[in-house]
Amino acid sequence: MSRNPLSTSFAGLKLRNPTALASGILGYTAESLQRVVEGGAGAVVTKSVGAAPRMGYANPTVVQANCGLVNAMGLPNPGIDEFVEEIAHAKIILQAPLIVSVFGYSAEEYALVAEKAVAAGAEALELNVSCPHVKQTGSEIGQNPRILAEVVAKVKGAVQVPVIVKLSPNVTDMAETARVAVKAGADALTAINTVKAMAIDVDTTLPVLSNTRGGLSGPAIKPIALRCVYDLYETVETPIIGCGGITTWKDAVEFFLAGAIAVQVGTAVALENPNVFHAINRGVKAYLKKKGYGSVKEIVGIAHRA
Ligand SMILES: Cc1cc2nc3c(=O)[nH]c(=O)nc-3n(C[C@H](O)[C@H](O)[C@H](O)COP(=O)(O)O)c2cc1C
């Protein structure tokens, strides 16, 4: 039994606790990622980076909903050639695994960005095949089994680090997408990215977001994400990282019970503060003790015994 009840591992990555920063929250700098590790995160995922710089959409790109955020940032990013410096710096200062999120418009582009990210120091990659609001990438790739398989296989052939595939809930059958990703070589799956959504301003009578449609995150999507993780656990044997609306230790425990080996936290970091990881970890540790478990790994998937 491990002495640290929170330590976990998946796909060859070792984490001192089962929480990670979700992609896209808190910008791109190594210092902001370090702030999250100081706040208790066991790993960090960077914002998604592509082959070339992208401005993203004009403001407004984020709007607060009742129980979360609707965002359509448009994947703003400096491009991998500039971002490699930040990856290299983060690799030196971070005391937690650095997972770089990548996107592209073709399998070749995903592989190119992946190779550069790994050469700069990425310890694992997360493939964003699930962004709901940018054309010809993200969920447009994740929704097409042939292209998805090509992207995953090409990246796997190009790098030697674990490759995590981040899935979209905006599909008819997520299990099918997961099977395709796993067959093509995915070492782990993250579920879920944001859920397609929008907001309308009753004064202007127009959509709020400049892109009209965006993706909903935060507590509103937690039950959806939880159901996705539960279903995936019954579909594949690949490690699953739960993501979607996790704010408290109880949320995190629900995801472990459903089958997640670790969880990512996004909106709660943006709406509260980076120390939310400490609070989640403290609560999970107390729960394990109270229930008599020696390790968080012991509770993964146990809701399925019913
Ligand atoms: C402002 C914002 C930006 C995001 N940017 C990305 C991104 O660049 N890449 C990605 O894979 N997911 C991105 N996401 C999705 C999150 O990583 C996460 O999957 C989603 O928000 C659900 O988790 P949460 O409810 O904890 O935020 C973004 C989410 C938000 C709110």
The ligand as a Tripos MOL2 file, in Angstrom:
@<TRIPOS>MOLECULE
LIG
   31    33     1     0     0
SMALL
NO_CHARGES

@<TRIPOS>ATOM
      1 C1        -12.1470   29.5620  -20.6290 C.3       1 LIG1
      2 C2        -11.9560   28.1170  -21.0110 C.ar      1 LIG1
      3 C3        -10.9790   27.7820  -21.9500 C.ar      1 LIG1
      4 C4        -10.7810   26.4360  -22.3070 C.ar      1 LIG1
      5 N1         -9.7940   26.1330  -23.2070 N.ar      1 LIG1
      6 C5         -9.5580   24.8190  -23.5300 C.ar      1 LIG1
      7 C6         -8.4910   24.4520  -24.3810 C.ar      1 LIG1
      8 O1         -7.7060   25.2880  -24.8620 O.2       1 LIG1
      9 N2         -8.3310   23.1340  -24.6740 N.ar      1 LIG1
     10 C7         -9.1500   22.1430  -24.1570 C.ar      1 LIG1
     11 O2         -8.9360   20.9590  -24.4480 O.2       1 LIG1
     12 N3        -10.1500   22.4710  -23.3080 N.ar      1 LIG1
     13 C8        -10.3740   23.7680  -22.9770 C.ar      1 LIG1
     14 N4        -11.3810   24.0880  -22.1000 N.ar      1 LIG1
     15 C9        -12.2240   23.0140  -21.5320 C.3       1 LIG1
     16 C10       -11.7200   22.5920  -20.1470 C.3       1 LIG1
     17 O3        -10.4030   22.0860  -20.1900 O.3       1 LIG1
     18 C11       -12.6480   21.5300  -19.5360 C.3       1 LIG1
     19 O4        -12.6850   20.3770  -20.3620 O.3       1 LIG1
     20 C12       -14.0810   22.0290  -19.3620 C.3       1 LIG1
     21 O5        -14.0970   23.3920  -19.0120 O.3       1 LIG1
     22 C13       -14.8490   21.2130  -18.3020 C.3       1 LIG1
     23 O6        -14.2070   21.2640  -17.0500 O.3       1 LIG1
     24 P1        -14.6160   22.3540  -15.9060 P.3       1 LIG1
     25 O7        -16.0960   22.2870  -15.7550 O.co2     1 LIG1
     26 O8        -13.8430   21.9320  -14.7000 O.co2     1 LIG1
     27 O9        -14.1720   23.6890  -16.4220 O.co2     1 LIG1
     28 C14       -11.5950   25.4270  -21.7240 C.ar      1 LIG1
     29 C15       -12.5760   25.7740  -20.7780 C.ar      1 LIG1
     30 C16       -12.7640   27.0950  -20.4090 C.ar      1 LIG1
     31 C17       -13.8130   27.4330  -19.3930 C.3       1 LIG1
@<TRIPOS>BOND
     1     1     2 1
     2     2     3 ar
     3     2    30 ar
     4     3     4 ar
     5     4     5 ar
     6     4    28 ar
     7     5     6 ar
     8     6     7 ar
     9     6    13 1
    10     7     8 2
    11     7     9 ar
    12     9    10 ar
    13    10    11 2
    14    10    12 ar
    15    12    13 ar
    16    13    14 ar
    17    14    15 1
    18    14    28 ar
    19    15    16 1
    20    16    17 1
    21    16    18 1
    22    18    19 1
    23    18    20 1
    24    20    21 1
    25    20    22 1
    26    22    23 1
    27    23    24 1
    28    24    25 2
    29    24    26 1
    30    24    27 1
    31    28    29 ar
    32    29    30 ar
    33    30    31 1
@<TRIPOS>SUBSTRUCTURE
     1 LIG1         1 GROUP 0 **** ****
